[in-house]
Amino acid sequence: MFGVPSPLGMLHSQSVQLLCLTASSGVPLFSRGSAKQLPFSIIGSLNGVHMFGMGHDAALSCCETEQGGRVLWRVFHDSLMLIGISSNANVSELHLRRLLENAWNCMVLVLGLDELANARNIERLKRELRSCYRLIDMLLERGVDDRDRDRDQGLMGGLTHCTDCILLPQPDLLQETLESFTRAAESEFGCLLIRGRLAVATEKWWRLAPQELVLLSALANLPPGKTSCDYPVFLPQGSPNVALRLLCFQLLPGAIACVLCGPRPSLYQVENEQVCRFWSPVVENLRSCSDQAERSALSPSVSLRRDVLALLLINRESRRSVASLGHACSKATPLLSPARRWELLRLFYTFAVTRYFTSEESPSSECPPAELHEEFSAGFTHLPVHCYLVTDECKCYAVQTPQHQLFLLTDLSVPTFALRSATTHTLDAITTATGF
């Protein structure tokens, strides 16, 4: 177990800017994440220093500025370069790395790998990339701007690369309905989203890569919501060059049924022949699940301690996660808004996995993940399985088992020596009640 003082300012984040350029010539394609565009001279300098390093057999991947900012470069398929820029050192390298990966996968999802890796007409590519902006902006807002109301949903898949889920008390009826609806739509890939979280899904939907599930869920929840949508999509890992169709049907506000299929059937056919047939009989169940999701992503059968402010539980085997707020703050803790508690939870997750816990990232031949552990812990012969952090606003504790990771925020009234037992008790309570 390791405990360290809270780094000053660790729990405050600022916006991040994302740049996309051609890898060979450095032509800017787009910039997202900030209303104020960077001058062309600065963009050229960022590209130039990276190219200078490549010309001298030096791989420049990340650097920190004298003012405490951070810049991260990544080239994808020798075609496009993405640059993540933060003016605040409290935005971690992990955060920027995940941002670049998510942005690239967004572009593949919408345009396909071949269109990006073999771009022949730069002006045409610029125009086509505009269709990715809404999805990229949504992921930027979820992961960076804490003032945005969407943050209150607590969707963390863009950072954790795990599927955001909601645990329903009795999912069997909705599971059967979904499977029947999916078969009627001539597919084996279907899911039900409740307020942005995956509630139930078919077996083959769960087999998709976690990053694909995160992006498909985000795409289905793009505002403004429509009754039904038909999106052509390329799965970044499963089908990067052959387009599939993502059919989305809004059953109730916050409840969306999704089907991944081929050229048939038509959106009109499924909407008019199948949606009412299968989902009307369970509309009250859907309404109940939507109401539950407004309160918590956990099943009502789970009883949390009164001093729990927020938690993130990750199943390491299935790459699924559940994030939920706990009870209101007590007199011992300053008043923390839901958005602030989500922010603290994200930052504690980053703090733990970048210093102590084994990285869950898959190795990439193009950009091997950097070593994440602190120097003082690298000398130990074992991997830490517990860590904690005490701040002015809350106390944080994380535990890692072979199957799970739990990140817990508690009230300041909890004695520091009791954090471990509180966290293990919470982990046992959730897994026993839900089998997650």
C-alpha positions in Angstrom: 0.0 0.0 0.0 1.2 3.5 -0.9 0.0 6.9 0.4 1.4 10.2 -0.9 0.5 13.8 -0.3 -1.9 15.4 -2.7 -0.1 17.3 -5.5 -1.0 20.9 -5.4 -3.6 21.7 -7.9 -4.0 18.1 -9.0 -7.8 18.3 -8.8 -8.3 21.0 -11.3 -8.4 20.7 -15.0 -8.7 23.0 -18.0 -9.6 22.6 -21.6 -7.5 20.8 -24.2 -7.0 21.6 -27.9 -6.8 19.0 -30.6 -5.0 19.5 -33.9 -5.0 17.3 -36.9 -2.4 17.6 -39.7 -1.2 15.6 -42.6 1.9 13.6 -41.5 4.0 14.2 -44.6 3.5 17.9 -45.3 2.0 19.2 -42.0 -1.1 20.8 -43.7 -3.6 21.6 -41.0 -6.9 19.7 -41.4 -8.9 20.8 -38.3 -8.7 22.2 -34.8 -11.2 21.3 -32.1 -11.6 22.0 -28.4 -11.1 25.7 -28.2 -13.0 28.7 -29.5 -9.6 30.5 -30.1 -7.6 29.0 -33.0 -3.9 28.7 -32.6 -1.9 30.9 -35.0 -0.5 29.1 -38.1 3.0 29.9 -36.9 2.5 27.9 -33.7 0.9 25.0 -35.5 3.9 25.0 -38.0 6.3 25.1 -35.1 4.6 22.1 -33.4 4.8 20.1 -36.6 8.3 21.3 -37.4 9.9 20.2 -34.1 8.3 16.8 -34.5 9.6 16.5 -38.1 13.1 17.7 -36.9 13.2 14.9 -34.4 12.2 12.3 -36.9 14.9 13.5 -39.3 17.5 12.9 -36.5 16.2 9.4 -35.5 14.5 10.8 -32.4 10.9 10.0 -31.6 9.2 13.0 -30.0 6.0 11.9 -28.4 5.4 14.2 -25.5 6.9 17.3 -23.9 6.2 19.8 -21.2 6.5 23.6 -21.5 8.2 26.0 -19.1 4.7 27.3 -18.2 3.5 23.9 -17.1 1.6 22.9 -20.3 1.9 19.6 -22.1 2.0 18.7 -25.8 1.5 15.1 -27.2 2.1 14.0 -30.8 0.9 10.8 -32.5 1.1 9.8 -36.1 -1.4 7.2 -37.4 -0.7 5.0 -40.3 2.0 7.4 -41.6 -0.9 9.5 -42.9 -2.3 11.9 -40.2 -0.8 13.5 -37.2 -2.9 14.4 -34.1 -1.5 16.8 -31.6 -3.1 17.3 -28.1 -2.3 20.5 -26.3 -3.0 21.5 -22.7 -2.0 24.7 -21.0 -2.3 23.0 -17.6 0.2 20.4 -16.4 -2.6 18.9 -14.3 -4.0 17.4 -17.6 -2.1 14.1 -17.6 -0.2 12.4 -20.4 -2.7 9.5 -20.1 -5.6 11.9 -20.6 -4.0 13.4 -23.8 -3.0 9.9 -25.1 -6.6 8.6 -24.7 -7.9 11.8 -26.4 -5.7 11.2 -29.5 -6.7 7.5 -29.7 -10.4 8.4 -29.3 -10.2 11.1 -32.0 -8.5 8.8 -34.5 -11.0 6.0 -33.8 -13.8 8.6 -34.3 -12.5 9.4 -37.7 -12.1 5.8 -38.7 -15.7 5.1 -37.4 -17.1 7.8 -39.7 -14.9 7.8 -42.7 -13.1 4.4 -42.8 -9.5 3.5 -42.5 -8.7 3.5 -46.2 -10.0 7.1 -46.7 -7.7 8.3 -43.9 -4.6 6.2 -44.6 -4.6 6.8 -48.3 -5.8 10.4 -48.6 -5.2 11.8 -52.1 -7.1 15.0 -52.1 -6.4 17.2 -49.1 -9.3 19.6 -49.6 -11.8 16.8 -50.0 -10.5 15.2 -46.8 -10.9 18.5 -45.0 -14.6 18.6 -46.0 -15.2 15.0 -45.1 -13.6 15.4 -41.7 -16.3 17.9 -40.8 -18.7 15.0 -40.3 -16.6 13.8 -37.4 -16.7 17.1 -35.5 -19.8 16.5 -33.4 -18.6 13.2 -32.2 -15.1 14.4 -31.4 -16.5 17.5 -29.6 -18.8 15.3 -27.5 -15.9 13.2 -26.3 -13.8 16.4 -25.7 -16.6 17.9 -23.6 -17.1 14.7 -21.6 -13.5 14.4 -20.7 -12.4 18.0 -20.3 -14.9 20.7 -19.7 -16.4 20.2 -16.2 -18.8 23.1 -16.7 -20.7 21.1 -19.4 -23.9 19.6 -18.2 -23.2 16.3 -20.0 -20.5 15.7 -17.4 -23.2 15.1 -14.8 -23.9 11.8 -16.6 -20.6 10.4 -15.4 -19.8 8.7 -18.7 -16.1 7.7 -18.4 -15.5 5.2 -21.2 -13.5 7.8 -23.2 -10.9 7.9 -20.4 -11.0 4.3 -19.1 -11.6 2.6 -22.5 -14.2 0.4 -20.7 -17.9 0.2 -21.7 -20.1 2.4 -19.5 -22.8 0.2 -18.1 -25.9 0.4 -15.9 -26.8 -2.5 -13.6 -30.5 -3.3 -13.8 -32.3 -5.2 -11.0 -34.2 -7.5 -13.4 -32.7 -7.4 -16.9 -34.1 -10.7 -18.2 -37.3 -9.3 -19.8 -35.4 -6.5 -21.6 -32.7 -8.9 -22.7 -35.2 -11.3 -24.3 -37.0 -8.3 -25.9 -33.7 -7.0 -27.3 -32.6 -10.4 -28.7 -36.0 -10.9 -30.4 -35.9 -7.3 -31.8 -32.4 -7.8 -33.1 -33.3 -11.1 -34.9 -36.3 -9.4 -36.5 -33.9 -6.7 -37.8 -31.9 -9.4 -39.4 -28.9 -8.9 -37.2 -27.0 -10.5 -34.3 -25.6 -7.2 -33.0 -28.0 -5.2 -30.8 -28.0 -3.2 -27.5 -30.2 -1.1 -25.3 -28.8 2.2 -24.0 -30.2 3.9 -20.9 -29.1 7.5 -20.6 -25.9 6.8 -22.5 -25.0 3.6 -20.6 -25.2 0.0 -21.9 -28.1 -1.8 -20.1 -28.4 -5.0 -22.1 -26.8 -6.3 -25.3 -26.6 -9.4 -27.4 -23.6 -11.8 -27.1 -22.0 -10.6 -30.3 -22.4 -6.9 -29.4 -20.4 -7.6 -26.2 -17.7 -9.2 -28.4 -16.9 -5.9 -30.1 -13.8 -4.1 -28.9 -14.5 -1.9 -25.8 -13.3 1.2 -27.6 -15.8 0.5 -30.4 -18.6 0.1 -27.9 -17.7 3.4 -26.3 -17.8 5.2 -29.7 -21.0 3.5 -30.9 -22.8 4.5 -27.6 -21.5 8.1 -28.1 -22.7 8.2 -31.7 -26.1 6.9 -30.8 -26.4 9.7 -28.2 -25.4 12.6 -30.3 -27.6 15.6 -29.7 -30.1 16.6 -30.7 -31.8 13.2 -30.4 -34.0 12.0 -33.2 -36.7 9.4 -33.2 -34.6 7.2 -35.4 -31.2 7.4 -37.2 -29.3 5.4 -39.8 -25.5 5.9 -39.6 -22.9 4.3 -41.9 -20.1 3.2 -39.6 -16.7 1.5 -39.9 -15.6 -0.5 -36.8 -12.0 0.7 -36.1 -10.9 -2.9 -35.2 -13.6 -5.2 -36.5 -14.4 -3.7 -39.9 -12.2 -0.6 -40.7 -12.7 -0.7 -44.4 -16.2 -2.2 -44.9 -19.1 0.0 -43.9 -21.9 -1.3 -41.7 -25.1 0.4 -40.6 -25.9 1.5 -37.1 -29.7 1.9 -36.7 -30.8 3.8 -33.6 -34.4 4.1 -32.3 -35.4 6.3 -29.5 -37.9 4.4 -27.4 -38.3 6.9 -24.7 -36.2 10.0 -23.7 -32.9 8.5 -22.7 -33.7 5.0 -23.9 -32.3 4.0 -27.3 -32.3 0.6 -29.0 -29.4 0.1 -31.5 -28.8 -2.5 -34.2 -25.7 -3.1 -36.2 -26.6 -4.5 -39.6 -25.8 -4.7 -43.3 -27.6 -3.2 -46.3 -30.9 -4.7 -45.2 -33.4 -4.0 -43.7 -34.3 -0.4 -44.3 -34.7 2.0 -41.4 -38.3 2.7 -42.4 -39.1 -1.1 -42.3 -37.6 -1.7 -38.8 -39.2 1.5 -37.4 -42.7 0.8 -38.7 -42.8 -3.0 -38.4 -40.6 -4.0 -35.4 -40.2 -1.1 -32.9 -43.7 -0.9 -31.6 -44.2 -4.7 -31.9 -41.4 -5.5 -29.5 -40.9 -2.5 -27.3 -44.4 -1.3 -26.6 -45.1 -4.2 -24.2 -42.1 -3.3 -22.0 -42.5 0.5 -22.1 -43.1 0.6 -18.3 -39.9 -1.4 -17.7 -38.0 1.1 -19.8 -39.5 4.0 -18.0 -38.5 2.4 -14.7 -35.0 1.8 -15.9 -34.7 5.4 -17.1 -35.8 6.7 -13.7 -33.3 4.5 -12.0 -30.5 5.8 -14.3 -31.2 9.3 -13.2 -30.4 8.3 -9.6 -27.7 5.7 -10.0 -26.1 3.3 -12.4 -26.2 0.7 -9.6 -29.0 -1.7 -9.0 -31.3 -0.7 -6.1 -30.3 -4.0 -4.5 -26.9 -2.4 -3.8 -26.8 -0.5 -0.5 -23.9 1.9 -0.3 -22.4 3.4 2.8 -23.7 6.9 3.6 -20.2 8.3 3.4 -19.6 7.2 -0.2 -19.5 10.3 -2.5 -18.8 8.5 -5.9 -17.3 5.3 -7.2 -16.0 3.7 -10.4 -16.0 -0.1 -10.6 -14.2 -1.8 -13.5 -14.4 -5.4 -14.5 -10.9 -6.0 -15.8 -11.9 -9.2 -17.6 -14.9 -7.9 -19.6 -13.7 -4.3 -19.8 -17.0 -3.1 -18.5 -17.4 -0.3 -15.9 -20.0 1.2 -13.6 -19.7 4.7 -12.3 -22.2 6.2 -9.8 -22.6 9.0 -7.3 -23.2 8.2 -3.7 -25.1 10.1 -1.0 -25.0 13.9 -0.4 -22.1 15.4 1.4 -22.2 15.6 5.2 -21.2 18.5 7.4 -17.6 17.3 7.5 -17.3 17.8 3.7 -17.7 21.0 1.7 -20.7 21.0 -0.6 -19.6 19.2 -3.8 -21.8 19.4 -6.9 -22.4 16.3 -9.0 -20.1 17.7 -11.7 -17.3 18.3 -9.2 -17.6 14.7 -7.8 -17.4 13.3 -11.3 -14.3 15.5 -11.9 -12.6 14.3 -8.7 -13.4 10.7 -9.6 -11.9 11.0 -13.1 -8.8 12.7 -11.7 -8.3 10.1 -8.9 -8.6 7.3 -11.5 -5.9 9.0 -13.6 -3.8 9.5 -10.4 -4.0 5.8 -9.5 -3.5 4.1 -12.9 -0.6 6.4 -13.9 1.3 5.8 -10.7 0.5 2.5 -9.2 -1.8 0.1 -11.0 -0.9 -1.9 -14.1 -1.9 -0.1 -17.3 -4.9 -1.8 -19.0 -3.9 -0.5 -22.5 -3.3 -3.0 -25.3 0.2 -2.7 -26.8 0.3 -0.9 -30.1 3.0 -1.5 -32.8 2.7 2.1 -33.8 3.0 3.8 -30.4 4.0 1.5 -27.5 2.5 2.7 -24.3 4.9 4.7 -22.1 5.9 3.4 -18.6 3.4 4.8 -16.2 4.8 4.0 -12.8 6.6 6.5 -10.5 10.3 6.0 -10.0 10.0 5.2 -6.3 7.5 2.4 -6.8 9.4 0.9 -9.8 12.0 -0.5 -7.4 9.5 -2.8 -5.7 9.3 -6.4 -6.6 5.4 -6.5 -6.4 2.7 -4.5 -8.0 0.6 -2.3 -5.7 -3.0 -3.4 -5.2 -4.1 -0.5 -2.9 -3.5 3.2 -2.9 -5.1 6.2 -1.3 -5.2 10.0 -1.4 -6.4 12.6 1.1 -7.4 16.0 -0.2 -9.2 19.1 1.1 -12.5 18.0 -0.4 -12.7 14.2 0.0 -10.7 11.1 0.7 -10.0 8.6 -2.1 -9.1 4.9 -2.0 -8.5 2.4 -4.8 -8.2 -1.4 -4.7 -7.1 -3.7 -7.5 -7.9 -7.4 -7.7 -7.3 -9.9 -10.5 -10.9 -9.3 -11.7 -11.8 -5.8 -10.6 -10.6 -2.2 -9.9 -12.6 0.0 -7.6 -12.0 3.7 -7.2 -13.9 5.2 -4.2 -14.4 8.8 -3.1 -15.6 9.2 0.5 -16.6 11.9 3.0 -13.8 13.6 5.0 -15.4 12.2 8.1 -14.2 8.6 7.3 -11.0 7.9 9.3 -8.0 7.4 7.0 -7.3 4.0 8.6 -10.8 2.9 7.8 -10.6 3.6 4.0 -9.4 0.2 3.1 -12.2 -1.7 4.9 -14.8 0.8 3.5 -13.6 0.1 0.0 -13.4 -3.7 0.2 -16.8 -3.7 1.9 -18.2 -1.7 -1.0 -16.6 -3.9 -3.6 -18.0 -7.1 -1.9 -21.5 -5.5 -1.6 -21.7 -4.6 -5.4 -20.3 -7.9 -6.7 -22.3 -10.0 -4.4 -25.6 -8.2 -5.2 -25.1 -7.9 -9.0 -22.5 -10.5 -10.0 -20.7 -7.8 -12.0 
